[in-house]
Amino acid sequence: MGAGKLNKESIKGRDIIVVGQQPWDTEIGSNCKNIALEFSKNNRVLYVNSPLDRITLWRNKKDPKTSKRLAIIQGKEEGLIHIQQNIWNFYPDCMVESINWINNTKIFNFFNRFNNGKLARSIQKAIRELDFKDFILFNDNEMFKGFFLNDFLKPAVSIYYSRDYMVAVDYWRKHGVKLEPELIAKNDLCVANSTFLAEYCGQFNPDSFDVGQGCDLDIFIENKQKEAPLDVAAIQGTVIGYVGALQSIRLDRDIIAHIASSRPEWTVVLVGPEDELFKISNLHEFANVVFTGSKPISELPDYINFFDVCINPQLINEVTIGNYPRKIDEYLAIGKPVVATATKAMETFSDFVYLAKDKEEYILLIEEALRDNSVLKEQQRREFALGHTWENSVAKIYDAVRQLHK
């Protein structure tokens, strides 16, 4: 946001249309949903689900979510649903074609414009029904199905939101390396949840801003449970812990193995679902590495409370380097010392988190974290994490819009 002081005044009384990759009925946490809910405190919001595509219909025809979308397309159900005050969820009444198999980007874009036109015509029905005027269009990283929506819907203000370095993923890289920069350039402004992504967007649009990341930390802040979860209660001694999906594309298994082998008197507890490579890794051969499997979100604070030091042993690659690690805020909200891999995104946390450059430094910094912990440091960590709210993040989005109109 630059050196200027943040204007915390809300944008009020506007109509805002939110499009993105994640539908309202997604089971996982969603930045886009949280932002939409924050928008709706002072504005009317239409949250548009991604339209059903033909290959999803073919692959997941028996899925209740697919059946619902098909029923709406067939006119059997209403697609515009009032969620709560000021916010509506819209299921498009159209099906788009699955086109990412097309190798030529020019040909892909020809058919992508056709898909975007179908989606735009569907959205316009909801716009008319709700009587939205002079609306803001907020695009959450939807670089394909949202590529031409500015052209078709003609918003008063268009915002592109970058929350992941999507072109690092094969599906998005294929055409996104060319198309995402074009989309970033043709939006009025871009906002991102990390310094890395703001700098990436800034290469193509000078009106690009780091608006930080909001987090839902209530259950972590309010958690007073000190009893260990039953499946780890028998563990004695120092516990080093990680909470989150165990994905080989994001986590460095060698770091975890090095911690376990270098300090056999420590126990490493890993809480979360494993991908196939984790399931067959040598980590399962260590007596002092414990896998708990996936746990409900409501139980995660109990595990974090049980840890002496929390870790985030990220790999450094295109997928991870720009991502904002929300789990760090969850660790800090409970006051725990944290050791994490040093990345561009982690620079934000440098005053409150020990940043390791390699597996050897992980050992040294975990030992330092154990040695130097204090009640004061725990409180400072909590206060820092508390600043990462959706209210503050959306306030920065509002400020970026105001700067655009100066």
C-alpha positions as CSV (number, residue, x, y, z in Angstrom):
1,M,0.0,0.0,0.0
2,G,3.0,2.3,0.1
3,A,4.1,4.5,3.0
4,G,0.8,6.4,3.3
5,K,-1.5,6.0,6.3
6,L,-4.3,3.5,5.8
7,N,-7.7,5.1,5.5
8,K,-10.0,2.8,7.6
9,E,-13.2,4.4,6.3
10,S,-15.4,1.8,4.5
11,I,-16.7,2.1,1.0
12,K,-20.5,2.1,1.6
13,G,-23.7,1.7,-0.4
14,R,-22.0,0.1,-3.5
15,D,-23.1,-2.9,-5.5
16,I,-20.3,-5.5,-5.7
17,I,-20.2,-8.6,-7.9
18,V,-17.7,-11.3,-6.8
19,V,-16.6,-14.0,-9.3
20,G,-13.9,-16.7,-8.7
21,Q,-12.8,-20.3,-8.6
22,Q,-14.5,-21.3,-5.4
23,P,-18.2,-21.6,-5.2
24,W,-20.2,-20.6,-2.1
25,D,-20.9,-24.3,-1.3
26,T,-17.2,-25.2,-1.1
27,E,-16.2,-27.2,2.1
28,I,-12.8,-25.6,2.4
29,G,-11.8,-22.2,3.7
30,S,-12.1,-19.5,1.1
31,N,-10.5,-16.1,1.0
32,C,-13.1,-15.0,-1.5
33,K,-16.1,-15.9,0.7
34,N,-14.5,-14.1,3.7
35,I,-13.9,-11.0,1.6
36,A,-17.4,-11.1,0.2
37,L,-18.9,-11.3,3.7
38,E,-16.8,-8.3,4.8
39,F,-17.9,-6.4,1.7
40,S,-21.5,-7.1,2.6
41,K,-21.3,-5.3,5.9
42,N,-21.7,-2.0,4.1
43,N,-22.5,-3.0,0.5
44,R,-24.8,-5.3,-1.5
45,V,-22.9,-8.3,-2.8
46,L,-23.7,-10.8,-5.5
47,Y,-21.4,-13.9,-5.1
48,V,-21.3,-15.8,-8.4
49,N,-20.4,-19.5,-8.4
50,S,-18.2,-20.8,-11.2
51,P,-20.5,-22.2,-13.9
52,L,-20.9,-26.0,-14.4
53,D,-18.6,-27.2,-17.2
54,R,-19.3,-30.2,-19.4
55,I,-16.4,-32.4,-18.2
56,T,-17.5,-31.9,-14.5
57,L,-21.0,-33.0,-15.5
58,W,-19.6,-36.1,-17.1
59,R,-17.2,-37.0,-14.3
60,N,-19.4,-36.0,-11.3
61,K,-22.9,-36.5,-12.5
62,K,-24.0,-38.2,-9.2
63,D,-22.5,-35.5,-7.0
64,P,-25.4,-33.5,-5.3
65,K,-23.7,-30.2,-6.2
66,T,-23.6,-31.2,-9.8
67,S,-27.2,-32.3,-9.7
68,K,-28.2,-28.9,-8.2
69,R,-26.4,-27.0,-10.9
70,L,-28.0,-29.1,-13.6
71,A,-31.4,-28.6,-12.1
72,I,-30.9,-24.8,-12.2
73,I,-29.7,-24.9,-15.8
74,Q,-32.8,-26.9,-16.7
75,G,-35.0,-24.3,-14.9
76,K,-36.2,-26.7,-12.2
77,E,-34.6,-24.7,-9.3
78,E,-34.0,-21.0,-8.6
79,G,-30.4,-20.0,-9.0
80,L,-30.4,-16.7,-7.0
81,I,-30.3,-17.4,-3.3
82,H,-30.4,-14.8,-0.5
83,I,-27.7,-15.9,1.9
84,Q,-28.1,-13.1,4.6
85,Q,-28.5,-9.4,4.7
86,N,-26.9,-7.7,1.7
87,I,-25.5,-10.9,0.1
88,W,-26.8,-13.2,-2.6
89,N,-25.3,-16.4,-4.0
90,F,-25.9,-17.0,-7.7
91,Y,-25.7,-20.3,-9.6
92,P,-25.3,-19.5,-13.3
93,D,-28.1,-21.1,-15.4
94,C,-25.6,-22.0,-18.2
95,M,-23.1,-24.7,-18.9
96,V,-19.7,-23.8,-20.3
97,E,-17.5,-26.0,-22.5
98,S,-14.4,-27.7,-21.2
99,I,-11.6,-26.2,-23.3
100,N,-8.3,-26.5,-21.5
101,W,-7.3,-29.5,-23.7
102,I,-6.8,-27.0,-26.5
103,N,-3.1,-26.4,-26.9
104,N,-3.1,-23.2,-29.0
105,T,-3.8,-20.2,-26.8
106,K,-5.4,-18.1,-29.6
107,I,-7.9,-20.9,-30.4
108,F,-8.4,-21.5,-26.6
109,N,-9.2,-17.8,-26.2
110,F,-11.7,-17.8,-29.1
111,F,-13.8,-20.5,-27.3
112,N,-13.1,-18.9,-23.9
113,R,-14.7,-15.7,-25.1
114,F,-17.8,-17.8,-26.0
115,N,-17.8,-19.3,-22.5
116,N,-17.4,-15.9,-20.9
117,G,-20.3,-14.5,-23.0
118,K,-22.6,-17.3,-21.7
119,L,-21.6,-16.6,-18.1
120,A,-22.0,-12.9,-18.5
121,R,-25.5,-13.2,-20.0
122,S,-26.5,-15.4,-17.0
123,I,-25.0,-12.9,-14.5
124,Q,-26.9,-10.1,-16.2
125,K,-30.2,-11.8,-15.3
126,A,-29.2,-11.5,-11.6
127,I,-28.0,-7.9,-12.1
128,R,-31.4,-7.0,-13.5
129,E,-33.3,-8.9,-10.7
130,L,-31.3,-7.2,-8.0
131,D,-31.2,-3.9,-9.8
132,F,-27.4,-3.6,-9.4
133,K,-26.0,-0.2,-10.6
134,D,-22.5,1.1,-11.2
135,F,-21.1,-2.1,-9.6
136,I,-17.6,-3.1,-8.7
137,L,-16.5,-6.4,-10.3
138,F,-14.1,-8.4,-8.0
139,N,-12.4,-11.3,-9.7
140,D,-10.8,-13.8,-7.4
141,N,-8.0,-15.4,-9.4
142,E,-10.4,-16.6,-12.2
143,M,-8.1,-16.0,-15.1
144,F,-10.1,-18.0,-17.7
145,K,-13.8,-17.9,-17.0
146,G,-13.4,-14.3,-15.8
147,F,-11.1,-13.1,-18.6
148,F,-13.7,-11.3,-20.7
149,L,-16.2,-10.4,-18.0
150,N,-15.0,-6.8,-17.8
151,D,-15.8,-6.5,-21.6
152,F,-19.2,-8.0,-21.3
153,L,-20.4,-6.6,-17.9
154,K,-18.7,-3.2,-18.1
155,P,-18.3,-2.6,-14.3
156,A,-17.6,0.8,-12.9
157,V,-14.5,-0.6,-11.3
158,S,-12.8,-3.9,-12.0
159,I,-10.5,-5.5,-9.4
160,Y,-8.3,-8.6,-9.9
161,Y,-7.4,-10.5,-6.7
162,S,-4.2,-12.6,-6.7
163,R,-4.1,-14.9,-3.7
164,D,-2.0,-17.8,-5.2
165,Y,0.7,-18.0,-7.9
166,M,-1.6,-20.0,-10.1
167,V,0.6,-20.2,-13.2
168,A,2.9,-22.5,-11.2
169,V,0.2,-25.2,-11.5
170,D,0.1,-27.2,-14.7
171,Y,-3.6,-26.6,-15.4
172,W,-3.3,-22.8,-15.2
173,R,0.2,-22.6,-16.6
174,K,-0.8,-23.9,-20.0
175,H,-2.6,-20.7,-21.1
176,G,-2.3,-18.6,-17.9
177,V,1.4,-17.6,-18.5
178,K,0.1,-15.5,-21.4
179,L,-3.4,-14.7,-20.4
180,E,-3.1,-13.8,-16.7
181,P,-0.7,-10.9,-17.3
182,E,-3.2,-9.6,-20.0
183,L,-6.0,-9.9,-17.5
184,I,-4.0,-8.1,-14.7
185,A,-3.2,-5.3,-17.1
186,K,-6.8,-4.7,-18.2
187,N,-8.3,-4.5,-14.7
188,D,-8.5,-1.1,-13.1
189,L,-6.5,-2.3,-10.1
190,C,-5.0,-5.5,-8.7
191,V,-4.8,-6.6,-5.0
192,A,-2.8,-9.4,-3.6
193,N,-2.4,-11.2,-0.3
194,S,1.4,-11.2,-0.3
195,T,4.3,-9.0,-1.2
196,F,5.5,-11.5,-3.8
197,L,2.1,-11.6,-5.6
198,A,1.7,-7.8,-5.4
199,E,5.1,-7.4,-7.1
200,Y,4.1,-10.0,-9.7
201,C,0.9,-8.1,-10.5
202,G,2.9,-4.8,-10.5
203,Q,4.9,-5.9,-13.5
204,F,1.7,-5.7,-15.6
205,N,-0.4,-3.1,-13.7
206,P,1.1,-0.2,-11.8
207,D,-2.1,0.0,-9.6
208,S,-1.2,-3.2,-7.7
209,F,-1.4,-3.4,-3.9
210,D,-0.5,-5.8,-1.2
211,V,-3.6,-5.9,1.0
212,G,-2.4,-8.7,3.3
213,Q,-4.3,-11.7,4.5
214,G,-7.3,-12.0,6.8
215,C,-7.7,-15.0,9.0
216,D,-10.5,-16.5,11.1
217,L,-8.7,-16.8,14.4
218,D,-11.5,-16.9,16.9
219,I,-11.2,-20.6,17.8
220,F,-7.4,-20.2,18.2
221,I,-7.6,-17.0,20.3
222,E,-10.4,-18.3,22.5
223,N,-8.9,-21.8,23.0
224,K,-8.1,-22.3,26.7
225,Q,-7.8,-26.1,26.5
226,K,-4.6,-27.3,28.1
227,E,-5.4,-31.1,28.1
228,A,-3.5,-33.0,25.4
229,P,-5.6,-34.7,22.7
230,L,-6.0,-38.4,23.5
231,D,-4.0,-39.7,20.6
232,V,-0.9,-37.7,21.6
233,A,-1.4,-37.5,25.4
234,A,1.2,-40.2,26.1
235,I,4.0,-38.4,24.4
236,Q,6.7,-37.3,26.8
237,G,9.3,-34.6,26.3
238,T,9.7,-31.9,23.6
239,V,7.0,-31.9,20.9
240,I,7.6,-30.2,17.5
241,G,4.4,-29.9,15.6
242,Y,2.8,-29.1,12.2
243,V,-0.9,-28.7,11.4
244,G,-2.1,-28.7,7.8
245,A,-2.3,-30.8,4.7
246,L,0.8,-32.9,4.2
247,Q,1.4,-32.2,0.5
248,S,4.7,-33.2,-1.1
249,I,4.5,-30.2,-3.6
250,R,4.5,-27.8,-0.6
251,L,6.4,-29.5,2.3
252,D,10.0,-30.5,2.5
253,R,10.0,-34.1,3.9
254,D,13.8,-34.0,4.2
255,I,13.6,-31.2,6.8
256,I,11.1,-33.2,8.9
257,A,13.3,-36.3,8.6
258,H,16.4,-34.2,9.6
259,I,14.6,-32.9,12.7
260,A,13.6,-36.4,13.7
261,S,16.9,-38.0,13.1
262,S,19.1,-35.2,14.6
263,R,17.0,-35.0,17.8
264,P,15.6,-38.5,18.6
265,E,14.6,-37.1,22.1
266,W,12.1,-34.8,20.4
267,T,8.8,-36.0,18.9
268,V,7.5,-34.6,15.7
269,V,3.7,-34.6,15.4
270,L,2.1,-34.1,12.0
271,V,-1.6,-33.3,12.0
272,G,-3.4,-33.4,8.7
273,P,-4.2,-35.6,5.7
274,E,-1.3,-37.1,3.7
275,D,-0.9,-37.2,0.0
276,E,0.4,-40.4,-1.7
277,L,4.1,-39.5,-1.4
278,F,3.8,-38.7,2.3
279,K,2.0,-42.0,2.8
280,I,5.0,-44.0,1.4
281,S,7.8,-41.8,2.7
282,N,10.4,-43.0,5.2
283,L,9.0,-40.6,7.8
284,H,6.7,-43.5,8.8
285,E,9.8,-45.4,9.8
286,F,10.8,-43.0,12.5
287,A,9.7,-43.9,16.0
288,N,9.6,-40.2,17.0
289,V,7.3,-39.1,14.1
290,V,3.6,-39.3,14.8
291,F,0.9,-38.9,12.1
292,T,-2.5,-38.2,13.5
293,G,-4.4,-38.0,10.3
294,S,-7.0,-35.4,9.4
295,K,-8.7,-33.6,12.3
296,P,-11.7,-31.3,12.5
297,I,-10.8,-27.6,12.6
298,S,-12.4,-27.3,16.0
299,E,-9.7,-29.7,17.4
300,L,-6.7,-28.0,15.8
301,P,-6.1,-25.5,18.7
302,D,-5.8,-28.4,21.1
303,Y,-3.0,-29.9,19.1
304,I,-1.2,-26.6,18.7
305,N,-1.5,-26.0,22.4
306,F,0.3,-29.3,22.9
307,F,3.2,-28.4,20.8
308,D,6.3,-26.8,22.3
309,V,7.4,-25.4,18.9
310,C,5.3,-25.2,15.7
311,I,7.0,-25.6,12.3
312,N,6.2,-24.8,8.6
313,P,8.8,-26.7,6.6
314,Q,7.9,-25.4,3.2
315,L,9.7,-26.3,0.0
316,I,10.7,-23.3,-2.0
317,N,9.2,-23.5,-5.4
318,E,6.8,-21.6,-7.7
319,V,3.8,-23.0,-5.9
320,T,4.9,-21.9,-2.4
321,I,7.1,-18.9,-2.8
322,G,4.4,-16.3,-2.9
323,N,1.7,-18.0,-0.8
324,Y,0.6,-16.4,2.4
325,P,0.8,-19.2,5.1
326,R,-2.4,-18.8,7.2
327,K,-1.3,-21.5,9.5
328,I,1.5,-19.2,10.8
329,D,-1.2,-16.8,12.1
330,E,-3.0,-19.8,13.8
331,Y,0.2,-20.8,15.5
332,L,0.9,-17.2,16.7
333,A,-2.7,-16.6,17.8
334,I,-2.1,-19.3,20.4
335,G,1.2,-17.7,21.3
336,K,3.4,-20.5,20.2
337,P,7.0,-20.1,19.0
338,V,7.3,-20.9,15.3
339,V,10.1,-21.9,13.0
340,A,9.4,-21.7,9.3
341,T,11.2,-21.8,6.0
342,A,12.5,-18.3,4.9
343,T,10.5,-17.2,1.8
344,K,9.4,-13.8,0.4
345,A,6.0,-14.1,1.9
346,M,7.5,-14.9,5.4
347,E,9.3,-11.6,5.5
348,T,6.1,-10.1,7.0
349,F,6.5,-12.4,10.0
350,S,10.3,-11.9,10.5
351,D,9.9,-10.1,13.9
352,F,7.8,-12.9,15.4
353,V,8.9,-16.1,13.6
354,Y,12.3,-17.8,13.4
355,L,13.1,-18.1,9.7
356,A,15.3,-21.0,8.6
357,K,17.3,-21.2,5.3
358,D,18.0,-24.9,5.4
359,K,17.4,-28.1,7.4
360,E,20.5,-27.5,9.6
361,E,19.2,-24.1,10.6
362,Y,15.9,-25.6,11.6
363,I,17.6,-27.5,14.4
364,L,19.4,-24.4,15.7
365,L,16.3,-22.2,15.5
366,I,14.1,-24.8,17.2
367,E,16.6,-24.9,20.1
368,E,16.7,-21.1,20.2
369,A,12.8,-21.0,20.2
370,L,12.7,-23.5,23.1
371,R,15.3,-21.6,25.1
372,D,14.0,-18.0,24.6
373,N,10.3,-18.4,24.9
374,S,8.5,-16.2,27.5
375,V,5.1,-15.0,28.5
376,L,5.9,-11.6,27.0
377,K,6.8,-13.1,23.6
378,E,3.6,-15.2,23.6
379,Q,1.6,-12.1,24.1
380,Q,3.4,-10.2,21.4
381,R,2.8,-13.1,19.0
382,R,-0.9,-13.1,19.8
383,E,-1.2,-9.3,19.3
384,F,0.6,-9.5,15.9
385,A,-1.7,-12.3,14.7
386,L,-4.8,-10.4,15.8
387,G,-3.9,-7.6,13.3
388,H,-4.4,-10.0,10.4
389,T,-8.2,-9.7,10.1
390,W,-10.5,-9.7,7.2
391,E,-11.7,-6.2,8.3
392,N,-8.1,-4.9,7.9
393,S,-7.5,-6.6,4.6
394,V,-10.8,-5.3,3.1
395,A,-10.0,-1.9,4.4
396,K,-6.8,-1.9,2.3
397,I,-8.9,-3.0,-0.7
398,Y,-11.2,0.0,-0.1
399,D,-8.2,2.3,0.2
400,A,-6.8,1.0,-3.1
401,V,-10.1,1.8,-4.8
402,R,-10.0,5.3,-3.3
403,Q,-6.4,5.8,-4.5
404,L,-7.5,4.9,-8.0
405,H,-10.1,7.7,-8.0
406,K,-7.8,10.5,-6.7
